Amino acid sequence: MAYSFPTRRGTALLAGSLAVLGLLTACGDGTAATGGPQKVSGTAAPATGGTTTGPAPATSGSGPSGGGSTAPGRTATAPGSAPAASSGTGSGDRADAAARSTRCHTSELRATVGREDPGAGQENFPLVLTNTSGRTCTVRGYPGAAFTDAGGRQLGADPKRTSGSPVTVTLKPGRSAWAGLTFSNPQVSGARTATPSTLVVTPPDERDPLTVKWTAGQVPVGGNSSSVFLTVLSPGTAP
């Protein structure tokens, strides 16, 4: 029996049938066709508030999954969602809020240096902060201080803080609080000295300083026994 070659039309039909069979086989064994959607392991669910077309942008204050950090005292929320309701305000939070609302600001205070009260080889001065505003405010802790020359350059190291228990001092208009500024007499200690032009004072928890003219002569700025010390603020203008 003679073998006959298939016609062109028959060849085309056979090729089409084989292509369809190949597609059916790919769908059946779970292999995705080239160019089709692929399932990626670990894909996050859509964010609340709508569907995104790409990865959600990272935001500061996001939770651990976002790689960011949450500011103290604040709760991170997902983009587009309402802030979570607070479960209540603790006594510590209320105290912090009260302190922020009543704290004396630099613009409400005047700094002065009181009369010297010398001790045994010690020079002691009250550093006084007075409330010049029309409201009652508070100070707490240690002020900042530094001796400077006429050009504004600091002389010596920053004063050290003596041990003490800070208390909140309430200042009505016109009332004052004081901190002790003390150092060894340079003539006794042999420390290297300089004569400041000003004493720069920064109230507790403030950044803007106050400037006081220094008229008490030389202060230690280097060598042995050159440290200057500050105490916590107490009510009044002197010990």
N, CA, C and O of each residue as an XYZ file, in Angstrom:
956
protein
N       0.862     -1.173      0.000
C       0.000      0.000      0.000
C       0.894      1.216      0.000
O       1.812      1.303      0.815
N       0.655      2.138     -0.874
C       1.480      3.342     -1.020
C       1.175      4.316      0.089
O       0.013      4.529      0.435
N       2.279      4.947      0.686
C       2.117      5.939      1.782
C       1.988      7.304      1.159
O       2.776      7.670      0.287
N       0.982      8.075      1.605
C       0.740      9.419      1.060
C       1.082     10.461      2.131
O       0.722     10.278      3.294
N       1.776     11.561      1.760
C       2.101     12.648      2.673
C       0.847     13.427      3.025
O      -0.031     13.585      2.178
N       0.742     13.915      4.252
C      -0.459     14.704      4.621
C      -0.470     16.010      3.865
O       0.569     16.549      3.483
N      -1.640     16.486      3.666
C      -1.810     17.776      2.983
C      -1.389     18.891      3.906
O      -1.225     18.686      5.109
N      -1.209     20.097      3.334
C      -0.833     21.262      4.164
C      -1.902     21.575      5.198
O      -1.579     21.948      6.326
N      -3.173     21.429      4.830
C      -4.261     21.724      5.778
C      -4.239     20.730      6.928
O      -4.465     21.107      8.078
N      -3.972     19.481      6.632
C      -3.895     18.472      7.689
C      -2.734     18.731      8.625
O      -2.847     18.545      9.837
N      -1.627     19.157      8.065
C      -0.458     19.464      8.911
C      -0.757     20.587      9.874
O      -0.375     20.512     11.041
N      -1.429     21.626      9.418
C      -1.769     22.772     10.270
C      -2.702     22.347     11.382
O      -2.525     22.768     12.525
N      -3.702     21.515     11.076
C      -4.631     21.054     12.109
C      -3.913     20.240     13.151
O      -4.204     20.359     14.341
N      -2.976     19.409     12.725
C      -2.235     18.580     13.675
C      -1.384     19.436     14.603
O      -1.317     19.164     15.802
N      -0.742     20.452     14.076
C       0.089     21.340     14.901
C      -0.739     22.086     15.912
O      -0.317     22.255     17.056
N      -1.952     22.554     15.498
C      -2.834     23.262     16.437
C      -3.264     22.358     17.560
O      -3.320     22.780     18.715
N      -3.576     21.089     17.229
C      -4.020     20.148     18.265
C      -2.916     19.909     19.275
O      -3.178     19.835     20.476
N      -1.709     19.790     18.814
C      -0.595     19.582     19.733
C      -0.385     20.789     20.645
O      -0.058     20.610     21.819
N      -0.560     21.999     20.148
C      -0.394     23.213     20.970
C      -1.429     23.264     22.060
O      -1.109     23.592     23.203
N      -2.715     22.932     21.720
C      -3.779     22.933     22.726
C      -3.479     21.894     23.787
O      -3.666     22.145     24.977
N      -3.014     20.724     23.363
C      -2.689     19.664     24.319
C      -1.586     20.116     25.266
O      -1.621     19.792     26.453
N      -0.599     20.864     24.753
C       0.488     21.360     25.607
C      -0.006     22.326     26.649
O       0.447     22.293     27.793
N      -0.946     23.204     26.267
C      -1.498     24.161     27.227
C      -2.258     23.446     28.318
O      -2.128     23.792     29.492
N      -3.058     22.445     27.947
C      -3.833     21.694     28.934
C      -2.900     20.984     29.903
O      -3.204     20.886     31.091
N      -1.784     20.495     29.422
C      -0.840     19.795     30.279
C      -0.199     20.751     31.264
O      -0.005     20.377     32.421
N       0.151     22.008     30.849
C       0.765     23.000     31.729
C      -0.177     23.395     32.831
O       0.255     23.524     33.977
N      -1.462     23.597     32.538
C      -2.434     23.963     33.566
C      -2.649     22.821     34.545
O      -2.906     23.067     35.724
N      -2.556     21.646     34.114
C      -2.882     20.520     34.966
C      -1.809     20.205     35.985
O      -2.130     19.669     37.046
N      -0.491     20.527     35.703
C       0.548     20.140     36.653
C       0.952     21.295     37.573
O       1.907     21.176     38.341
N       0.229     22.404     37.495
C       0.474     23.516     38.422
C       1.545     24.469     37.952
O       1.890     25.386     38.697
N       2.096     24.309     36.753
C       3.134     25.202     36.259
C       2.498     26.388     35.581
O       1.698     26.217     34.662
N       2.845     27.628     36.025
C       2.235     28.823     35.440
C       2.832     29.072     34.080
O       4.020     28.840     33.862
N       2.004     29.549     33.158
C       2.471     29.876     31.827
C       3.333     31.125     31.886
O       3.162     31.978     32.757
N       4.265     31.215     30.941
C       5.165     32.359     30.909
C       4.383     33.653     30.747
O       3.535     33.768     29.862
N       4.686     34.678     31.651
C       3.997     35.955     31.547
C       2.764     36.037     32.408
O       2.209     37.127     32.549
N       2.300     34.943     32.998
C       1.093     34.963     33.826
C       1.406     35.395     35.235
O       2.578     35.460     35.605
N       0.401     35.695     36.037
C       0.618     36.110     37.434
C       1.255     34.985     38.237
O       0.916     33.815     38.059
N       2.188     35.349     39.130
C       2.853     34.379     39.983
C       2.589     34.717     41.435
O       2.569     35.890     41.806
N       2.390     33.731     42.238
C       2.144     33.913     43.669
C       3.479     34.022     44.382
O       4.319     33.127     44.294
N       3.670     35.167     45.115
C       4.921     35.406     45.823
C       4.722     35.102     47.286
O       3.785     35.605     47.906
N       5.584     34.292     47.841
C       5.467     33.925     49.251
C       5.693     35.140     50.130
O       6.654     35.880     49.923
N       4.809     35.361     51.123
C       4.996     36.437     52.080
C       4.364     37.748     51.687
O       4.572     38.740     52.386
N       3.608     37.813     50.615
C       2.978     39.059     50.200
C       1.991     39.521     51.256
O       1.169     38.732     51.723
N       2.063     40.835     51.652
C       1.182     41.367     52.689
C      -0.208     41.576     52.148
O      -0.398     41.748     50.944
N      -1.183     41.560     53.038
C      -2.556     41.857     52.660
C      -2.673     43.325     52.314
O      -1.866     44.127     52.784
N      -3.672     43.712     51.490
C      -3.837     45.132     51.137
C      -4.018     45.981     52.377
O      -4.658     45.551     53.337
N      -3.450     47.211     52.370
C      -3.578     48.128     53.493
C      -4.999     48.654     53.573
O      -5.688     48.736     52.556
N      -5.443     49.008     54.766
C      -6.768     49.568     54.966
C      -6.889     50.876     54.218
O      -5.971     51.695     54.249
N      -7.998     51.081     53.551
C      -8.252     52.346     52.884
C      -8.117     52.276     51.384
O      -8.345     53.288     50.721
N      -7.768     51.167     50.815
C      -7.690     51.092     49.370
C      -6.677     50.060     48.941
O      -5.980     49.477     49.772
N      -6.595     49.831     47.637
C      -5.674     48.864     47.066
C      -4.486     49.586     46.494
O      -4.646     50.599     45.813
N      -3.301     49.092     46.753
C      -2.101     49.716     46.232
C      -1.602     48.928     45.042
O      -1.876     47.736     44.896
N      -0.850     49.635     44.180
C      -0.315     48.986     42.986
C       1.147     48.628     43.146
O       1.759     48.090     42.224
N       1.713     48.918     44.299
C       3.105     48.598     44.537
C       3.336     48.433     46.025
O       2.379     48.492     46.798
N       4.573     48.227     46.454
C       4.865     48.079     47.883
C       4.490     49.330     48.656
O       4.739     50.441     48.188
N       3.893     49.168     49.836
C       3.510     50.317     50.642
C       4.759     51.036     51.109
O       5.716     50.388     51.535
N       4.777     52.406     51.038
C       5.972     53.145     51.465
C       6.197     53.004     52.947
O       5.244     52.989     53.725
N       7.465     52.898     53.353
C       7.789     52.825     54.775
C       7.608     54.190     55.397
O       7.976     55.195     54.790
N       7.048     54.253     56.599
C       6.829     55.511     57.282
C       7.453     55.458     58.648
O       7.480     54.406     59.286
N       7.962     56.599     59.108
C       8.491     56.644     60.459
C       7.353     56.494     61.424
O       6.259     57.004     61.181
N       7.585     55.810     62.504
C       6.517     55.576     63.467
C       5.747     54.311     63.181
O       4.767     54.015     63.863
N       6.183     53.539     62.159
C       5.486     52.297     61.882
C       5.909     51.249     62.885
O       6.901     51.413     63.595
N       5.164     50.192     62.936
C       5.461     49.123     63.882
C       6.682     48.346     63.463
O       7.335     48.687     62.477
N       6.995     47.299     64.210
C       8.195     46.524     63.911
C       8.233     45.968     62.506
O       9.307     45.861     61.914
N       7.065     45.605     61.948
C       7.071     45.023     60.610
C       7.477     46.026     59.567
O       7.944     45.645     58.493
N       7.307     47.332     59.861
C       7.666     48.350     58.899
C       9.108     48.789     59.003
O       9.587     49.545     58.157
N       9.817     48.325     60.033
C      11.214     48.680     60.149
C      11.447     50.016     60.804
O      12.601     50.410     60.969
N      10.395     50.746     61.191
C      10.564     52.046     61.814
C      10.486     51.934     63.311
O      10.427     50.836     63.865
N      10.486     53.089     63.972
C      10.391     53.117     65.423
C       9.267     54.039     65.834
O       8.974     55.015     65.143
N       8.647     53.742     66.936
C       7.557     54.543     67.447
C       8.079     55.503     68.490
O       8.812     55.109     69.398
N       7.704     56.766     68.364
C       8.148     57.760     69.339
C       7.593     57.421     70.703
O       6.470     56.925     70.803
N       8.354     57.677     71.765
C       7.878     57.346     73.115
C       6.552     58.021     73.421
O       6.358     59.201     73.127
N       5.655     57.268     74.006
C       4.376     57.835     74.384
C       3.360     57.905     73.272
O       2.248     58.387     73.489
N       3.708     57.435     72.074
C       2.778     57.469     70.955
C       2.610     56.071     70.389
O       3.518     55.242     70.447
N       1.441     55.832     69.845
C       1.133     54.517     69.307
C       1.112     54.580     67.796
O       0.469     55.451     67.211
N       1.823     53.647     67.159
C       1.854     53.624     65.703
C       0.546     53.080     65.164
O      -0.035     52.167     65.752
N       0.068     53.636     64.039
C      -1.150     53.177     63.388
C      -0.867     52.929     61.923
O       0.033     53.545     61.352
N      -1.627     52.032     61.304
C      -1.446     51.738     59.894
C      -1.903     52.926     59.068
O      -2.838     53.621     59.464
N      -1.249     53.185     57.896
C      -1.663     54.298     57.042
C      -3.128     54.183     56.677
O      -3.592     53.116     56.276
N      -3.863     55.289     56.814
C      -5.262     55.322     56.429
C      -6.213     54.879     57.508
O      -7.427     54.954     57.318
N      -5.705     54.419     58.640
C      -6.587     53.963     59.697
C      -6.629     54.973     60.815
O      -5.697     55.760     60.977
N      -7.687     54.963     61.582
C      -7.848     55.909     62.680
C      -6.955     55.514     63.837
O      -6.708     54.326     64.046
N      -6.448     56.517     64.621
C      -5.608     56.177     65.779
C      -6.359     55.307     66.766
O      -7.564     55.462     66.961
N      -5.641     54.398     67.379
C      -6.263     53.524     68.349
C      -6.680     54.309     69.577
O      -5.982     55.233     69.993
N      -7.796     53.952     70.152
C      -8.282     54.635     71.339
C      -7.381     54.325     72.518
O      -6.959     53.184     72.706
N      -7.088     55.345     73.309
C      -6.228     55.152     74.467
C      -6.963     54.381     75.540
O      -8.161     54.567     75.751
N      -6.231     53.514     76.213
C      -6.845     52.728     77.276
C      -6.852     53.484     78.596
O      -7.304     52.967     79.618
N      -6.338     54.727     78.565
C      -6.324     55.525     79.779
C      -4.991     56.219     79.936
O      -3.990     55.764     79.383
N      -4.956     57.304     80.672
C      -3.740     58.055     80.891
C      -3.192     57.739     82.259
O      -3.882     57.908     83.264
N      -1.949     57.280     82.308
C      -1.337     56.940     83.578
C      -0.924     58.174     84.350
O      -0.875     59.276     83.805
N      -0.630     57.981     85.613
C      -0.239     59.105     86.454
C       1.070     59.706     85.967
O       1.269     60.916     86.072
N       1.980     58.866     85.426
C       3.235     59.386     84.907
C       3.019     60.291     83.717
O       3.671     61.329     83.605
N       2.098     59.913     82.807
C       1.783     60.741     81.648
C       1.191     62.076     82.076
O       1.528     63.122     81.520
N       0.307     62.034     83.064
C      -0.303     63.282     83.535
C       0.742     64.195     84.152
O       0.703     65.411     83.962
N       1.674     63.611     84.890
C       2.730     64.408     85.509
C       3.619     65.044     84.449
O       4.001     66.207     84.575
N       3.953     64.279     83.392
C       4.781     64.821     82.326
C       4.066     65.960     81.608
O       4.669     66.990     81.307
N       2.768     65.767     81.334
C       2.002     66.807     80.650
C       1.906     68.065     81.502
O       2.016     69.180     80.993
N       1.701     67.878     82.801
C       1.611     69.029     83.698
C       2.936     69.776     83.755
O       2.966     71.006     83.776
N       4.039     69.016     83.780
C       5.356     69.655     83.835
C       5.618     70.467     82.577
O       6.169     71.564     82.657
N       5.230     69.943     81.408
C       5.446     70.672     80.162
C       4.614     71.944     80.115
O       5.078     72.964     79.605
N       3.401     71.902     80.633
C       2.505     73.053     80.538
C       2.845     74.138     81.536
O       2.500     75.298     81.309
N       3.516     73.807     82.645
C       3.803     74.796     83.679
C       5.277     75.178     83.755
O       5.625     76.068     84.531
N       6.154     74.546     82.988
C       7.578     74.806     83.091
C       7.903     76.259     82.744
O       7.348     76.824     81.802
N       8.805     76.847     83.517
C       9.265     78.207     83.227
C      10.173     78.182     81.997
O      11.095     77.371     81.916
N       9.910     79.060     81.059
C      10.749     79.163     79.872
C      11.772     80.283     80.056
O      11.602     81.169     80.893
N      12.824     80.224     79.264
C      13.906     81.200     79.390
C      13.389     82.630     79.317
O      13.832     83.497     80.070
N      12.450     82.871     78.405
C      11.929     84.231     78.220
C      11.154     84.733     79.436
O      10.875     85.928     79.534
N      10.799     83.839     80.365
C      10.030     84.222     81.542
C      10.906     84.392     82.788
O      10.398     84.657     83.877
N      12.219     84.238     82.622
C      13.107     84.232     83.776
C      14.215     85.281     83.652
O      14.591     85.698     82.557
N      14.715     85.687     84.808
C      15.905     86.529     84.880
C      16.929     85.816     85.758
O      16.576     85.268     86.802
N      18.187     85.820     85.341
C      19.255     85.171     86.102
C      20.127     86.225     86.769
O      20.450     87.248     86.165
N      20.500     85.974     87.995
C      21.417     86.842     88.739
C      22.340     85.970     89.579
O      22.045     84.802     89.834
N      23.457     86.546     90.006
C      24.369     85.879     90.920
C      24.335     86.636     92.238
O      24.609     87.835     92.284
N      23.996     85.921     93.313
C      23.880     86.563     94.613
C      25.225     86.806     95.284
O      26.283     86.561     94.705
N      25.159     87.288     96.506
C      26.364     87.623     97.252
C      27.152     86.360     97.618
O      26.586     85.323     97.961
N      28.461     86.488     97.533
C      29.323     85.353     97.840
C      29.231     84.973     99.317
O      29.144     85.832    100.194
N      29.253     83.672     99.562
C      29.256     83.142    100.929
C      30.453     82.204    101.053
O      30.306     80.991    100.897
N      31.642     82.754    101.334
C      32.855     81.926    101.333
C      32.868     80.940    102.480
O      32.333     81.201    103.557
N      33.495     79.792    102.223
C      33.678     78.771    103.254
C      35.152     78.523    103.477
O      35.980     79.368    103.136
N      35.494     77.384    104.042
C      36.887     77.026    104.294
C      37.555     76.650    102.982
O      37.489     75.502    102.542
N      38.192     77.622    102.369
C      38.864     77.387    101.097
C      37.912     77.258     99.922
O      38.326     76.857     98.835
N      36.654     77.590    100.119
C      35.643     77.457     99.071
C      35.040     78.819     98.727
O      34.922     79.704     99.574
N      34.668     78.952     97.468
C      33.927     80.130     96.998
C      32.522     79.654     96.647
O      32.357     78.756     95.821
N      31.509     80.253     97.272
C      30.119     79.814     97.088
C      29.241     80.994     96.680
O      29.247     82.049     97.314
N      28.486     80.783     95.601
C      27.599     81.827     95.098
C      26.209     81.230     94.833
O      26.109     80.125     94.301
N      25.138     81.947     95.199
C      23.806     81.498     94.790
C      23.498     81.993     93.376
O      23.547     83.191     93.096
N      23.185     81.057     92.506
C      22.759     81.393     91.144
C      21.230     81.431     91.163
O      20.590     80.400     91.372
N      20.644     82.602     90.949
C      19.216     82.817     91.190
C      18.449     82.970     89.877
O      18.865     83.710     88.986
N      17.323     82.260     89.770
C      16.385     82.413     88.655
C      15.098     82.997     89.205
O      14.510     82.445     90.135
N      14.649     84.126     88.630
C      13.458     84.820     89.103
C      12.405     84.854     88.003
O      12.709     85.144     86.846
N      11.171     84.555     88.375
C      10.060     84.555     87.428
C       9.634     85.993     87.152
O       9.116     86.675     88.037
N       9.854     86.448     85.930
C       9.484     87.811     85.543
C       8.198     87.856     84.717
O       7.810     88.919     84.233
N       7.543     86.720     84.556
C       6.332     86.670     83.744
C       5.101     86.968     84.607
O       5.210     87.189     85.813
N       3.952     86.968     83.976
C       2.710     87.212     84.700
C       1.967     85.949     85.070
O       0.814     86.010     85.498
N       2.614     84.796     84.911
C       1.970     83.534     85.258
C       2.840     82.743     86.232
O       4.034     83.006     86.374
N       2.231     81.786     86.887
C       2.971     80.888     87.764
C       3.580     79.763     86.933
O       2.900     79.165     86.099
N       4.852     79.477     87.159
C       5.513     78.414     86.408
C       6.451     77.656     87.349
O       6.589     78.016     88.518
N       7.083     76.622     86.841
C       7.904     75.757     87.699
C       9.287     75.527     87.110
O       9.480     75.590     85.896
N      10.248     75.258     87.993
C      11.590     74.819     87.599
C      11.923     73.577     88.413
O      11.432     73.391     89.526
N      12.765     72.738     87.836
C      13.105     71.492     88.526
C      14.479     71.010     88.070
O      14.763     70.944     86.874
N      15.315     70.678     89.032
C      16.595     70.068     88.699
C      17.752     71.043     88.704
O      17.812     71.960     89.523
N      18.680     70.828     87.766
C      19.915     71.602     87.694
C      19.848     72.598     86.539
O      19.386     72.248     85.453
N      20.301     73.835     86.756
C      20.488     74.730     85.611
C      21.804     74.389     84.921
O      22.640     73.674     85.474
N      21.973     74.900     83.727
C      23.263     74.790     83.061
C      24.032     76.086     83.267
O      23.422     77.145     83.414
N      25.370     76.023     83.281
C      26.169     77.219     83.499
C      27.536     77.066     82.843
O      28.059     75.960     82.714
N      28.102     78.196     82.432
C      29.443     78.203     81.853
C      30.006     79.615     81.944
O      29.297     80.593     81.710
N      31.292     79.709     82.286
C      31.984     80.997     82.290
C      32.473     81.283     80.876
O      32.952     80.383     80.185
N      32.351     82.549     80.443
C      32.811     82.931     79.105
C      33.593     84.233     79.182
O      33.414     85.036     80.098
N      34.471     84.425     78.190
C      35.230     85.677     78.126
C      34.455     86.711     77.326
O      33.315     86.470     76.929
N      35.073     87.860     77.089
C      34.384     88.948     76.386
C      34.005     88.567     74.956
O      33.075     89.134     74.382
N      34.733     87.603     74.384
C      34.428     87.171     73.022
C      33.426     86.038     72.949
O      33.119     85.552     71.860
N      32.904     85.604     74.109
C      31.924     84.531     74.128
C      32.524     83.149     74.171
O      31.785     82.170     74.076
N      33.841     83.020     74.310
C      34.486     81.708     74.372
C      34.409     81.169     75.798
O      34.620     81.903     76.763
N      34.104     79.878     75.916
C      33.972     79.276     77.237
C      35.326     79.122     77.904
O      36.323     78.769     77.274
N      35.326     79.400     79.205
C      36.529     79.261     80.016
C      36.358     78.073     80.961
O      35.451     78.067     81.793
N      37.213     77.083     80.838
C      37.110     75.921     81.699
C      36.034     74.950     81.247
O      35.316     75.173     80.272
N      35.959     73.870     81.996
C      34.981     72.822     81.668
C      33.599     73.184     82.202
O      33.456     74.096     83.015
N      32.580     72.454     81.732
C      31.234     72.635     82.269
C      31.216     72.272     83.752
O      31.916     71.347     84.164
N      30.427     72.982     84.559
C      30.322     72.619     85.973
C      29.789     71.199     86.144
O      29.010     70.709     85.328
N      30.222     70.559     87.211
C      29.729     69.231     87.553
C      28.527     69.349     88.488
O      28.368     70.345     89.194
N      27.695     68.329     88.478
C      26.504     68.325     89.330
C      26.806     67.590     90.635
O      27.328     66.476     90.632
N      26.473     68.224     91.726
C      26.585     67.540     93.008
C      25.404     66.592     93.167
O      24.382     66.758     92.502
N      25.533     65.606     94.037
C      24.418     64.697     94.270
C      23.305     65.442     94.990
O      23.556     66.276     95.860
N      22.094     65.134     94.618
C      20.950     65.801     95.228
C      19.662     65.229     94.683
O      19.670     64.507     93.686
N      18.551     65.548     95.332
C      17.230     65.071     94.917
C      16.449     66.244     94.348
O      15.996     67.105     95.103
N      16.282     66.296     93.017
C      15.545     67.403     92.418
C      14.108     67.468     92.929
O      13.456     66.443     93.127
N      13.635     68.679     93.133
C      12.245     68.911     93.529
C      11.665     69.962     92.591
O      12.391     70.797     92.051
N      10.365     69.912     92.406
C       9.700     70.914     91.578
C       9.458     72.162     92.409
O       8.789     72.117     93.442
N      10.008     73.273     91.948
C       9.861     74.547     92.648
C       8.850     75.397     91.882
O       9.058     75.716     90.711
N       7.764     75.757     92.546
C       6.718     76.572     91.925
C       7.038     78.046     92.145
O       7.224     78.497     93.276
N       7.098     78.780     91.049
C       7.439     80.201     91.108
C       6.249     81.046     90.687
O       5.872     81.073     89.516
N       5.664     81.732     91.656
C       4.662     82.729     91.314
C       5.379     83.930     90.711
O       6.595     84.043     90.867
N       4.683     84.824     90.035
C       5.358     86.001     89.473
C       6.174     86.742     90.537
O       5.658     87.080     91.602
N       7.436     86.985     90.239
C       8.318     87.683     91.157
C       9.074     86.789     92.119
O       9.970     87.268     92.815
N       8.747     85.506     92.182
C       9.425     84.592     93.109
C      10.632     83.954     92.439
O      10.753     83.949     91.214
N      11.544     83.401     93.288
C      12.840     82.931     92.787
C      13.174     81.528     93.278
O      12.606     81.026     94.249
N      14.114     80.921     92.572
C      14.741     79.659     92.987
C      16.248     79.835     92.807
O      16.688     80.602     91.951
N      17.034     79.125     93.613
C      18.479     79.280     93.522
C      19.181     77.933     93.495
O      18.681     76.937     94.018
N      20.366     77.928     92.865
C      21.248     76.764     92.852
C      22.620     77.224     93.300
O      23.046     78.327     92.959
N      23.317     76.395     94.059
C      24.642     76.755     94.543
C      25.711     76.570     93.482
O      25.801     75.509     92.864
N      26.516     77.594     93.268
C      27.665     77.553     92.368
C      28.912     77.640     93.239
O      29.122     78.653     93.906
N      29.735     76.611     93.247
C      30.851     76.565     94.188
C      32.116     76.016     93.538
O      32.052     75.182     92.635
N      33.274     76.499     94.014
C      34.563     76.003     93.545
C      35.621     76.329     94.592
O      35.432     77.199     95.442
N      36.733     75.615     94.511
C      37.830     75.850     95.446
C      38.497     77.181     95.142
O      38.654     77.554     93.979
N      38.889     77.899     96.194
C      39.596     79.165     96.022
C      40.903     78.905     95.266
O      41.745     78.143     95.742
N      41.083     79.526     94.097
C      42.287     79.245     93.308
C      43.578     79.558     94.039
O      44.596     78.912     93.792
N      43.559     80.538     94.938
C      44.775     80.869     95.669
C      45.164     79.749     96.632
O      46.332     79.605     96.992
N      44.181     78.967     97.039
C      44.442     77.837     97.930
C      44.764     76.577     97.131
O      45.687     75.838     97.473
N      44.004     76.336     96.072
C      44.158     75.092     95.300
C      45.318     75.139     94.331
O      45.853     74.092     93.966
N      45.724     76.330     93.901
C      46.796     76.444     92.924
C      46.345     76.173     91.506
O      47.183     75.973     90.626
N      45.049     76.162     91.258
C      44.534     75.898     89.910
C      44.858     77.065     88.979
O      45.050     78.198     89.421
N      44.915     76.765     87.686
C      45.088     77.811     86.683
C      43.792     78.615     86.609
O      42.707     78.039     86.673
N      43.889     79.927     86.476
C      42.704     80.778     86.583
C      42.476     81.618     85.328
O      43.355     81.749     84.476
N      41.302     82.167     85.242
C      40.935     83.150     84.224
C      39.875     84.048     84.842
O      39.211     83.670     85.807
N      39.723     85.234     84.282
C      38.705     86.158     84.773
C      37.593     86.255     83.740
O      37.779     86.882     82.697
N      36.439     85.648     84.008
C      35.336     85.661     83.039
C      34.731     87.054     82.891
O      34.836     87.909     83.771
N      34.107     87.237     81.762
C      33.314     88.442     81.537
C      31.856     88.196     81.889
O      31.174     89.076     82.415
N      31.389     86.998     81.594
C      29.979     86.667     81.832
C      29.838     85.237     82.336
O      30.731     84.406     82.177
N      28.699     84.981     82.943
C      28.274     83.628     83.294
C      27.020     83.344     82.484
O      26.013     84.040     82.614
N      27.090     82.324     81.655
C      25.945     81.940     80.821
C      25.141     80.888     81.574
O      25.682     79.863     81.988
N      23.846     81.146     81.750
C      22.976     80.269     82.545
C      21.828     79.793     81.673
O      21.180     80.591     80.996
N      21.575     78.482     81.692
C      20.463     77.905     80.945
C      19.489     77.264     81.926
O      19.879     76.353     82.655
N      18.231     77.712     81.969
C      17.252     77.111     82.884
C      17.034     75.636     82.569
O      17.275     75.208     81.440
N      16.584     74.854     83.543
C      16.354     73.421     83.314
C      15.395     73.165     82.152
O      14.365     73.827     82.025
N      15.746     72.208     81.317
C      14.924     71.760     80.187
C      14.723     72.823     79.122
O      13.823     72.697     78.291
N      15.541     73.867     79.127
C      15.482     74.911     78.107
C      16.772     74.897     77.284
O      17.781     74.330     77.705
N      16.727     75.517     76.126
C      17.903     75.591     75.263
C      18.455     77.009     75.165
O      19.660     77.189     74.988
N      17.596     78.010     75.277
C      18.043     79.387     75.190
C      18.647     79.814     76.530
O      18.040     79.584     77.577
N      19.841     80.439     76.514
C      20.502     80.809     77.763
C      20.207     82.243     78.184
O      19.685     83.052     77.417
N      20.558     82.521     79.423
C      20.547     83.866     79.982
C      21.994     84.256     80.272
O      22.816     83.397     80.590
N      22.306     85.532     80.167
C      23.670     85.995     80.384
C      23.728     86.913     81.591
O      22.943     87.854     81.711
N      24.671     86.627     82.491
C      24.857     87.412     83.712
C      26.275     87.978     83.704
O      27.227     87.248     83.430
N      26.426     89.259     84.000
C      27.756     89.847     84.096
C      28.470     89.287     85.323
O      27.921     89.289     86.424
N      29.698     88.808     85.125
C      30.459     88.226     86.227
C      31.407     89.276     86.798
O      32.257     89.802     86.081
N      31.265     89.577     88.070
C      32.074     90.608     88.721
C      32.858     90.070     89.914
O      33.427     90.851     90.677
N      32.897     88.747     90.087
C      33.513     88.158     91.279
C      34.955     87.739     91.079
O      35.503     87.013     91.909
N      35.583     88.178     89.998
C      37.006     87.928     89.829
C      37.354     86.595     89.202
O      36.589     86.047     88.408
N      38.520     86.080     89.567
C      39.070     84.899     88.930
C      38.323     83.625     89.326
O      37.783     83.501     90.424
N      38.320     82.683     88.374
C      37.735     81.361     88.617
C      38.720     80.314     88.124
O      39.520     80.602     87.234
N      38.685     79.103     88.679
C      39.600     78.050     88.211
C      39.149     77.492     86.865
O      37.966     77.222     86.656
N      40.109     77.324     85.953
C      39.762     76.808     84.625
C      40.630     75.621     84.215
O      40.391     75.032     83.161
N      41.634     75.250     85.021
C      42.486     74.127     84.651
C      43.409     73.744     85.790
O      43.619     74.512     86.730
N      43.958     72.539     85.690
C      44.872     72.069     86.719
C      44.137     71.415     87.871
O      42.950     71.106     87.771
N      44.849     71.208     88.958
C      44.266     70.538     90.120
C      43.156     71.375     90.762
O      43.237     72.602     90.817
N      42.128     70.689     91.240
C      41.014     71.331     91.960
C      40.402     72.459     91.151
O      40.076     73.508     91.705
N      40.241     72.261     89.852
C      39.681     73.311     89.000
C      38.197     73.119     88.723
O      37.597     73.919     88.005
N      37.599     72.077     89.278
C      36.191     71.795     88.978
C      35.273     72.808     89.648
O      35.514     73.254     90.770
N      34.220     73.154     88.929
C      33.148     74.000     89.451
C      31.926     73.103     89.618
O      31.692     72.216     88.796
N      31.143     73.326     90.680
C      30.021     72.441     90.975
C      28.713     73.231     91.053
O      28.696     74.408     91.414
N      27.616     72.548     90.704
C      26.270     73.115     90.796
C      25.391     72.193     91.625
O      25.517     70.971     91.558
N      24.495     72.795     92.411
C      23.514     72.012     93.161
C      22.160     72.112     92.474
O      21.986     72.892     91.538
N      21.200     71.318     92.943
C      19.840     71.390     92.413
C      19.185     72.707     92.839
O      19.614     73.331     93.810
N      18.171     73.115     92.130
C      17.442     74.336     92.462
C      16.572     74.135     93.698
O      15.950     73.088     93.877
N      16.543     75.153     94.536
C      15.724     75.160     95.746
C      14.939     76.473     95.796
O      15.339     77.433     95.137
N      13.851     76.553     96.541
C      13.078     77.797     96.619
C      13.877     78.894     97.313
O      14.677     78.617     98.206
N      13.658     80.135     96.901
C      14.284     81.268     97.540
C      15.412     81.853     96.735
O      15.563     81.556     95.550
N      16.226     82.705     97.394
C      17.325     83.392     96.734
C      18.687     83.086     97.323
O      19.708     83.510     96.782
N      18.713     82.348     98.431
C      19.980     82.045     99.103
C      19.759     80.914    100.102
O      18.618     80.581    100.424
N      20.860     80.316    100.600
C      20.719     79.239    101.590
C      20.016     79.720    102.863
O      19.820     78.937    103.792
